[in-house]
Amino acid sequence: MTSAPELATGRLRLRPLAAADGDAVVALFADPAMSRYFAADFSDPGQARALVTDRVAAALPPGYGHWAVEHSGALIGVASLRRSSTLPGHVAEIGYSVATKHAGHGFATEAVTAILDHAHGALGLPAVFALVHEDNAASLAVVAHTGFLDVGVRQAFGATHRVLVALPSRRGRLHHVELWVPELSRAERSWGWLLGGLGWREFRRWSAGVSWRLGDTYLGVEQSPAATGPDHERTRPGLNHLALHTGCRADVDRLARGGSGWRPLFADRYPRAGGPEHYAAYLENEDGFEVELVATDTS
Ligand SMILES: CC(C)(COP(=O)(O)OP(=O)(O)OC[C@H]1O[C@@H](n2cnc3c(N)ncnc32)[C@H](O)[C@@H]1OP(=O)(O)O)[C@@H](O)C(=O)NCCC(=O)NCCS
């Protein structure tokens, strides 16, 4: 059963596909050209109805789904976010079809954009894949318009397909954090140790500060002459703690003992101080800053 939410775009409504959509999906695929690049011929009404039955019954992870794509109240296409049956690792894969008579108006591009926003934003998926027959020019245009990267080829259903991946955009993500500290060399020692242990590397250095970068996010510490107090108090309004992805549990264990000015917090409840489902370490440094190191991988 799909738990896909309804998605709205400027012109389209994407709502969960339903058993009652059988006739509309038969009409959608009536043109044999619609199935030219598929393994099955959905212009056969029986195959189109089976597609609906299979999709409505499919067991999918939360938030994945099969959608009916509606324009002005009529079903003009279908789209999906599912676990791939053809790519290794059962990665998230997108699929989409728009009726021939509605083609070329940007509807597929609009639907794919909405599903990617949902997948990267609400679901937090790190990547969404698409598998497109190498001769399917319209579909290759859709993935190009929606920011997919072409990462290779794969033989599937007896034909050569492009493998494409869409990564989350940077829009709205954390750009940088700046912490004002009472003493720069002490802050550099403790933050350099912690962030360095998680793969951050020195980024910039100036007379009053230093920063480290990981990917496109950086964190800086600065002993600013404009600071109005000597210490950081994490229980006052303002920053309570920074939480960082730490990879596997062994990585959390390695850092949990602290070092270079960091001491463990809540050690008697390690590693479950954040709750039974949460594997994390909590550290506090000499300046009163707290970090939470969270095992993101379940291993
Ligand atoms: C692929 C498909 C979903 C595109 O739907 P759509 O609503 O027409 O897509 P859009 O209008 O958003 O974009 C289509 C783009 O392809 C271009 N295009 C269409 N036919 C083309 C062709 N034969 N050669 C080159 N480009 C083509 C269009 O010009 C448009 O690009 P533009 O916006 O730069 O002009 C639709 O053709 C379809 O359902 N095909 C059958 C099913 C299918 O193949 N699904 C994809 C499986 S991976």
The ligand as an ORCA input file, in Angstrom:
! r2SCAN-3c Opt
* xyz 0 1
  C       8.747     11.022    -21.466
  C       7.442     11.722    -21.177
  C       7.023     11.410    -19.750
  C       7.633     13.226    -21.320
  O       6.435     13.864    -20.912
  P       6.148     15.416    -21.248
  O       5.091     15.913    -20.362
  O       5.987     15.574    -22.701
  O       7.539     16.031    -20.814
  P       7.925     17.589    -20.768
  O       6.972     18.363    -21.612
  O       8.079     17.971    -19.353
  O       9.370     17.587    -21.418
  C       9.573     16.856    -22.598
  C      10.810     17.407    -23.295
  O      11.219     16.451    -24.257
  C      11.322     17.084    -25.510
  N      11.009     16.076    -26.507
  C       9.854     15.470    -26.741
  N       9.999     14.588    -27.739
  C      11.281     14.647    -28.128
  C      12.043     13.989    -29.101
  N      11.511     13.058    -29.892
  N      13.336     14.321    -29.232
  C      13.907     15.241    -28.440
  N      13.230     15.880    -27.456
  C      11.938     15.591    -27.315
  C      10.314     18.196    -25.453
  O      10.595     19.182    -26.417
  C      10.529     18.686    -24.032
  O      11.701     19.455    -23.929
  P      11.619     21.063    -23.863
  O      10.837     21.391    -22.640
  O      13.044     21.493    -23.774
  O      10.936     21.501    -25.105
  C       6.324     11.271    -22.136
  O       6.780     11.456    -23.448
  C       5.924      9.832    -21.951
  O       5.107      9.527    -21.105
  N       6.501      8.911    -22.744
  C       6.114      7.515    -22.651
  C       6.466      6.877    -21.339
  C       7.932      7.066    -21.002
  O       8.795      6.888    -21.830
  N       8.188      7.413    -19.734
  C       9.524      7.638    -19.259
  C      10.172      6.371    -18.861
  S      11.847      6.612    -18.308
*
